[in-house]
Amino acid sequence: MSLFTYEALDRRGRRRRGEIEASSERAARQALRAQGLVVRRIAAERPRKDEDRALRTKGLSAEETAIFLEQLATLIAAGLTLVEALEAIASSMEGKRGRRVIAAVRQRVLEGSTLAAALQEQRFGEIVCNMVAAGEETGQLEAVAMRLSELLAQRQQLRQELLSATLYPAIILGFGVVVMLFLLAVVVPQVVAVFEHTGGELPWLTRFVIAVSAFIRDQGGWMLLGVLVLVAAWRLAMRAPALRVRRDRAYLAMPWLGSLLARIEMARFARTLGMLLSGNVPVLSALHIANQSWGLLPLRALGEEARVRVREGGSLARALQAHPRIPALARSMIEVGEKGGTLGAMLLRVADHFEREVSRTLKRMLTVAEPLLVLVMAVAVGVLALAILLPIVEMNELIR
């Protein structure tokens, strides 16, 4: 299935913009015509790397969407009508884009549209639109909005934990590299200039550091250019799906990283699917939407195969056995949920378990990485300092 953006006119001649998923442009046009729309423009949207389209919103960030849904649930619970709640939320929005988006949703609801349809026109994610539609049908819009808010908040928390796990080590590493480059490019040449007048033989460590310093000084520009070319070539190569599949397979095959990534992916998939099933979204539609939460292409392909098997009457747990990186505990819990008729609730438990496990793993990684990086940087800077101090000590001995 591909995503298409369109611009069309409805039966009253009003302009409509939005997104639609279809197997081809022709199928998308037919689906829009079936809705009574006259298509003026339609184009395939290029997929973005590592983007969870099922939760994406055009005008709101993930944090703003979570706040919007939480406020919506709170105001409806307080007795406000949907239009009044949307008006209050729009007036309290800080950003201009957010106010425009919510105001447009309110206007469509005033015109008689359902909230789900109005959100879809503003390109809220499929998860949001489908669950809101289910909430409107069952009269549980307040509960659905609150669950969606919790889902987005948990996604944001996991993202922040991943960022924290990589940011601090990256800062330490970057600072150490800057210090070493400064010593090699500025301090070492000055020391060399001083000792060239003495005519004495320099220690081997100092000679090695001088050679490295000269190489960086002479070839540093070419090295930087080479790094930039490699990064650009990598990004271009990763546009090819076949190469991205190979890259993701390589990630999953790594002993420690592969296991961590599989648990992160499993938590996201289970949380999304469990939320959809708990919101009374049909299982095949829920699987189709939840499969977009897989960030690694081999696992996304596995999810599509699982959806086909479920459509044919098979078991989701058995379908997930096809990939060795899917945790056995997840498969067992899903199988229990299928047999007991509580798959939605069990998937949410799976998500809770693996989110806690990922959080513990990241904390352990930080505990080990921080002192290790400090030690490596200290040794590297110490070697450079020793290379500079050794000839100074020898010169002092000669003077004596």
C-alpha positions as CSV (number, residue, x, y, z in Angstrom):
1,M,0.0,0.0,0.0
2,S,1.2,3.5,-0.9
3,L,0.2,6.9,0.6
4,F,-1.2,9.5,-1.7
5,T,-1.9,13.2,-1.0
6,Y,-4.9,14.7,-2.8
7,E,-6.8,17.9,-3.5
8,A,-10.5,17.5,-4.5
9,L,-13.9,19.1,-4.5
10,D,-16.9,17.8,-2.7
11,R,-20.5,17.8,-3.8
12,R,-20.9,21.4,-2.6
13,G,-17.8,22.6,-4.5
14,R,-15.7,23.0,-1.4
15,R,-12.0,22.2,-1.5
16,R,-10.8,19.2,0.4
17,R,-7.2,18.1,1.1
18,G,-6.0,14.9,2.7
19,E,-4.3,11.6,2.4
20,I,-5.5,8.2,1.3
21,E,-3.8,4.8,1.2
22,A,-4.2,2.7,-1.9
23,S,-2.4,0.1,-4.0
24,S,-2.0,2.5,-6.9
25,E,-2.9,6.0,-8.0
26,R,-5.8,4.6,-10.0
27,A,-7.2,2.8,-7.0
28,A,-6.8,6.0,-4.9
29,R,-8.8,8.0,-7.5
30,Q,-11.6,5.3,-7.6
31,A,-11.8,5.4,-3.8
32,L,-12.1,9.2,-3.7
33,R,-14.8,9.2,-6.4
34,A,-16.7,6.6,-4.4
35,Q,-16.7,9.2,-1.6
36,G,-18.3,11.8,-3.9
37,L,-15.1,13.8,-4.5
38,V,-13.9,15.2,-7.7
39,V,-10.1,14.8,-7.8
40,R,-8.1,17.9,-8.9
41,R,-4.6,16.7,-7.9
42,I,-3.2,13.5,-6.5
43,A,0.4,12.5,-5.9
44,A,2.3,9.7,-4.2
45,E,4.0,10.8,-1.0
46,R,7.6,9.7,-0.7
47,P,8.1,7.7,2.5
48,R,10.3,9.2,5.2
49,K,13.1,7.3,6.8
50,D,12.3,5.8,10.2
51,E,9.0,7.7,10.5
52,D,6.0,6.3,12.3
53,R,3.3,7.6,9.8
54,A,0.5,6.1,11.8
55,L,1.0,8.7,14.5
56,R,2.2,11.6,12.4
57,T,0.3,14.9,12.4
58,K,0.9,17.6,9.8
59,G,0.5,20.6,12.0
60,L,1.2,19.3,15.5
61,S,4.2,17.7,17.1
62,A,3.9,14.5,19.0
63,E,3.9,16.4,22.3
64,E,1.2,18.8,21.1
65,T,-0.9,16.0,19.9
66,A,-0.7,14.2,23.2
67,I,-1.7,17.4,25.0
68,F,-4.6,18.0,22.6
69,L,-6.0,14.6,23.2
70,E,-5.6,14.8,27.0
71,Q,-7.3,18.2,27.0
72,L,-10.1,16.8,24.8
73,A,-10.7,13.9,27.2
74,T,-10.7,16.2,30.2
75,L,-13.1,18.8,28.7
76,I,-15.5,16.2,27.5
77,A,-15.5,14.5,30.9
78,A,-16.2,18.0,32.4
79,G,-19.5,18.1,30.4
80,L,-18.5,20.4,27.4
81,T,-19.8,19.5,24.0
82,L,-17.3,18.5,21.4
83,V,-17.4,21.9,19.6
84,E,-17.0,23.8,22.9
85,A,-14.0,21.6,23.8
86,L,-12.3,22.1,20.5
87,E,-12.9,25.9,20.7
88,A,-11.3,26.0,24.2
89,I,-8.4,23.9,23.1
90,A,-7.8,26.0,20.0
91,S,-7.8,29.2,22.0
92,S,-5.3,27.7,24.5
93,M,-2.8,26.5,21.8
94,E,0.5,28.4,22.0
95,G,1.6,27.9,18.4
96,K,-0.1,29.4,15.4
97,R,0.0,26.2,13.4
98,G,-1.6,24.3,16.2
99,R,-4.4,26.9,16.6
100,R,-5.1,26.7,12.8
101,V,-5.2,22.9,12.9
102,I,-7.6,22.7,15.8
103,A,-9.7,25.6,14.5
104,A,-10.1,23.7,11.1
105,V,-11.1,20.5,13.0
106,R,-13.7,22.5,14.9
107,Q,-15.1,24.1,11.7
108,R,-15.5,20.7,10.1
109,V,-17.3,19.3,13.1
110,L,-19.6,22.4,13.1
111,E,-20.4,21.5,9.4
112,G,-21.6,18.1,10.4
113,S,-18.4,16.0,10.0
114,T,-17.4,13.4,12.5
115,L,-14.3,14.2,14.6
116,A,-12.4,11.3,13.0
117,A,-13.0,12.6,9.5
118,A,-12.1,16.1,10.5
119,L,-8.8,14.8,12.1
120,Q,-8.1,12.8,9.0
121,E,-8.4,15.9,6.8
122,Q,-5.8,17.6,9.0
123,R,-3.5,14.5,8.5
124,F,-3.6,13.2,12.0
125,G,-2.1,9.7,12.1
126,E,-4.1,6.5,11.2
127,I,-4.0,5.3,14.8
128,V,-5.5,8.5,16.1
129,C,-8.2,8.6,13.4
130,N,-9.2,5.0,13.6
131,M,-9.4,4.9,17.4
132,V,-11.3,8.2,17.5
133,A,-13.8,6.7,14.9
134,A,-14.2,3.7,17.1
135,G,-14.7,5.9,20.2
136,E,-17.4,7.9,18.4
137,E,-19.2,4.8,17.4
138,T,-19.2,3.3,20.8
139,G,-19.7,6.5,22.8
140,Q,-16.4,6.2,24.5
141,L,-14.6,9.2,22.9
142,E,-13.3,10.4,26.3
143,A,-11.7,7.1,27.2
144,V,-10.2,6.7,23.7
145,A,-8.7,10.2,23.7
146,M,-7.1,9.6,27.1
147,R,-5.6,6.2,26.0
148,L,-4.2,7.9,22.8
149,S,-2.7,10.6,24.9
150,E,-1.0,8.0,27.1
151,L,0.3,6.1,24.0
152,L,1.9,9.3,22.6
153,A,3.4,10.2,26.0
154,Q,4.9,6.7,26.4
155,R,6.4,6.9,22.9
156,Q,7.9,10.3,23.7
157,Q,9.3,8.9,27.0
158,L,11.0,6.0,25.2
159,R,12.4,8.4,22.6
160,Q,13.8,10.6,25.4
161,E,15.4,7.6,27.1
162,L,17.1,6.6,23.9
163,L,18.3,10.1,23.3
164,S,19.7,10.4,26.9
165,A,21.5,7.1,26.4
166,T,23.4,8.4,23.4
167,L,23.7,12.1,24.1
168,Y,25.9,12.1,27.2
169,P,28.5,9.6,25.7
170,A,28.5,11.6,22.5
171,I,29.2,14.8,24.3
172,I,32.1,13.2,26.2
173,L,33.5,11.7,23.0
174,G,33.2,14.9,21.1
175,F,34.9,16.9,23.8
176,G,37.7,14.4,24.0
177,V,38.2,14.5,20.2
178,V,38.3,18.3,20.2
179,V,40.9,18.4,23.0
180,M,43.1,15.8,21.1
181,L,42.8,17.7,17.8
182,F,43.8,20.9,19.6
183,L,46.8,19.3,21.2
184,L,47.9,17.7,17.9
185,A,47.3,20.7,15.7
186,V,48.4,23.6,17.9
187,V,50.4,22.5,21.0
188,V,52.5,19.7,19.4
189,P,53.8,21.9,16.5
190,Q,54.9,24.6,19.0
191,V,56.8,22.0,21.1
192,V,58.4,20.7,18.0
193,A,59.6,24.3,17.0
194,V,61.2,24.6,20.5
195,F,63.1,21.3,20.3
196,E,64.3,21.7,16.8
197,H,66.8,24.3,18.1
198,T,68.3,21.9,20.6
199,G,69.3,19.3,18.0
200,G,68.7,16.4,20.4
201,E,67.0,13.2,19.5
202,L,63.3,13.1,20.5
203,P,61.7,10.1,22.3
204,W,59.9,7.6,20.0
205,L,56.5,8.4,21.5
206,T,57.1,12.1,20.7
207,R,58.2,11.3,17.2
208,F,55.0,9.2,16.6
209,V,52.8,12.0,17.9
210,I,54.6,14.6,15.7
211,A,54.0,12.3,12.7
212,V,50.3,12.1,13.5
213,S,50.1,15.8,14.0
214,A,51.8,16.5,10.7
215,F,49.4,14.1,8.9
216,I,46.3,15.8,10.4
217,R,47.7,19.3,9.7
218,D,48.5,18.4,6.0
219,Q,45.7,16.0,5.2
220,G,43.0,17.2,7.6
221,G,41.0,19.0,4.9
222,W,41.0,15.9,2.7
223,M,40.0,13.7,5.7
224,L,37.0,15.9,6.5
225,L,36.0,16.0,2.8
226,G,36.2,12.2,2.7
227,V,34.0,11.8,5.8
228,L,31.4,14.2,4.3
229,V,31.5,12.2,1.0
230,L,31.0,8.9,2.8
231,V,28.1,10.3,4.8
232,A,26.4,11.6,1.7
233,A,27.0,8.3,-0.2
234,W,25.6,6.4,2.8
235,R,22.4,8.5,2.9
236,L,22.0,8.2,-0.9
237,A,22.5,4.4,-0.7
238,M,19.9,4.1,2.1
239,R,17.2,5.4,-0.2
240,A,17.2,2.0,-1.9
241,P,14.9,-0.4,0.0
242,A,17.1,-3.4,-0.7
243,L,20.1,-1.8,0.9
244,R,18.0,-0.6,3.9
245,V,16.8,-4.2,4.4
246,R,20.5,-5.4,4.4
247,R,21.4,-2.7,6.9
248,D,18.5,-3.6,9.2
249,R,19.3,-7.3,9.0
250,A,22.9,-6.4,9.9
251,Y,21.7,-4.4,12.9
252,L,19.5,-7.3,14.1
253,A,22.3,-9.8,13.7
254,M,24.6,-7.9,16.1
255,P,24.9,-9.8,19.4
256,W,23.8,-7.0,21.9
257,L,22.4,-4.3,19.7
258,G,20.1,-6.7,17.7
259,S,18.5,-7.9,20.9
260,L,18.0,-4.3,22.2
261,L,16.5,-3.1,18.9
262,A,14.2,-6.1,18.7
263,R,12.8,-5.3,22.2
264,I,12.3,-1.6,21.3
265,E,10.5,-2.6,18.1
266,M,8.4,-5.2,19.9
267,A,7.3,-2.7,22.6
268,R,6.2,-0.2,19.9
269,F,4.3,-2.7,17.9
270,A,2.6,-4.3,20.9
271,R,1.6,-0.9,22.4
272,T,0.1,0.2,19.1
273,L,-1.7,-3.0,18.3
274,G,-2.9,-3.4,21.8
275,M,-4.3,0.1,21.9
276,L,-6.1,-0.4,18.6
277,L,-7.7,-3.7,19.6
278,S,-8.7,-2.2,22.9
279,G,-10.3,0.6,21.0
280,N,-12.5,-1.9,19.1
281,V,-10.6,-1.5,15.8
282,P,-11.0,-4.6,13.6
283,V,-8.0,-6.9,13.9
284,L,-6.9,-6.8,10.3
285,S,-7.2,-3.0,10.1
286,A,-5.3,-2.8,13.5
287,L,-2.5,-5.0,12.2
288,H,-2.2,-3.0,9.0
289,I,-1.8,0.2,11.0
290,A,0.4,-1.3,13.7
291,N,2.8,-2.7,11.1
292,Q,3.8,0.9,10.3
293,S,5.2,1.2,13.8
294,W,8.0,-1.3,12.9
295,G,11.1,0.8,12.2
296,L,13.2,-2.0,10.8
297,L,12.2,-3.3,7.4
298,P,12.7,-7.1,8.1
299,L,10.4,-6.9,11.0
300,R,7.8,-4.8,9.0
301,A,7.9,-7.5,6.4
302,L,7.3,-10.1,9.2
303,G,4.3,-8.0,10.4
304,E,2.8,-8.0,6.9
305,E,3.2,-11.8,6.7
306,A,1.6,-12.1,10.1
307,R,-1.4,-10.0,8.9
308,V,-1.8,-12.3,5.9
309,R,-1.8,-15.4,8.1
310,V,-4.3,-13.9,10.5
311,R,-6.6,-13.1,7.6
312,E,-6.3,-16.7,6.5
313,G,-7.3,-17.8,10.1
314,G,-3.8,-18.4,11.5
315,S,-2.3,-17.3,14.8
316,L,-0.4,-14.1,15.3
317,A,1.9,-15.7,17.9
318,R,2.9,-18.5,15.5
319,A,3.4,-16.0,12.6
320,L,5.8,-14.0,14.7
321,Q,7.9,-17.2,15.3
322,A,9.3,-16.8,11.8
323,H,11.9,-14.3,13.1
324,P,14.5,-15.4,15.7
325,R,14.8,-11.9,17.2
326,I,11.2,-11.7,18.3
327,P,11.4,-12.5,22.0
328,A,10.0,-15.9,23.1
329,L,8.3,-14.2,26.0
330,A,6.4,-11.9,23.7
331,R,5.2,-14.9,21.6
332,S,4.1,-16.8,24.6
333,M,2.1,-13.9,26.1
334,I,0.5,-13.2,22.7
335,E,-0.5,-16.8,22.4
336,V,-2.1,-16.8,25.9
337,G,-4.0,-13.6,24.9
338,E,-5.3,-15.2,21.7
339,K,-6.5,-18.3,23.5
340,G,-8.1,-16.3,26.3
341,G,-9.7,-13.7,24.0
342,T,-7.8,-10.9,25.7
343,L,-5.3,-10.1,23.0
344,G,-5.5,-6.4,23.3
345,A,-4.9,-6.3,27.0
346,M,-2.1,-8.9,26.8
347,L,-0.3,-6.9,24.1
348,L,-0.4,-3.8,26.4
349,R,1.2,-6.0,29.1
350,V,3.9,-7.1,26.5
351,A,4.6,-3.4,25.7
352,D,4.8,-2.5,29.4
353,H,7.3,-5.4,30.1
354,F,9.6,-4.6,27.2
355,E,9.5,-0.9,27.8
356,R,10.7,-1.5,31.4
357,E,13.3,-3.9,30.1
358,V,14.6,-1.4,27.5
359,S,14.7,1.3,30.2
360,R,16.8,-0.9,32.5
361,T,19.1,-1.9,29.7
362,L,19.7,1.7,28.7
363,K,20.5,2.7,32.3
364,R,23.0,-0.2,32.6
365,M,24.6,0.9,29.3
366,L,25.0,4.5,30.6
367,T,26.4,3.2,33.9
368,V,29.1,1.3,32.0
369,A,29.7,3.7,29.1
370,E,30.3,6.9,31.1
371,P,33.3,5.8,33.1
372,L,34.6,3.8,30.2
373,L,34.6,6.8,27.9
374,V,36.1,9.0,30.5
375,L,38.9,6.4,31.0
376,V,39.6,6.1,27.2
377,M,39.7,9.9,26.8
378,A,41.9,10.2,29.9
379,V,44.4,7.6,28.5
380,A,44.4,9.3,25.0
381,V,45.0,12.8,26.5
382,G,47.5,11.4,28.9
383,V,49.5,9.8,26.1
384,L,49.6,13.1,24.2
385,A,50.7,15.0,27.4
386,L,53.4,12.4,28.0
387,A,54.7,12.8,24.5
388,I,55.0,16.5,25.1
389,L,56.5,16.3,28.6
390,L,59.1,13.6,27.8
391,P,61.4,15.9,25.7
392,I,60.9,18.7,28.2
393,V,62.2,16.4,31.0
394,E,65.2,15.3,28.8
395,M,66.0,18.9,28.0
396,N,66.1,19.9,31.7
397,E,68.4,17.0,32.3
398,L,70.8,18.2,29.6
399,I,70.8,21.7,31.0
400,R,71.7,20.4,34.4
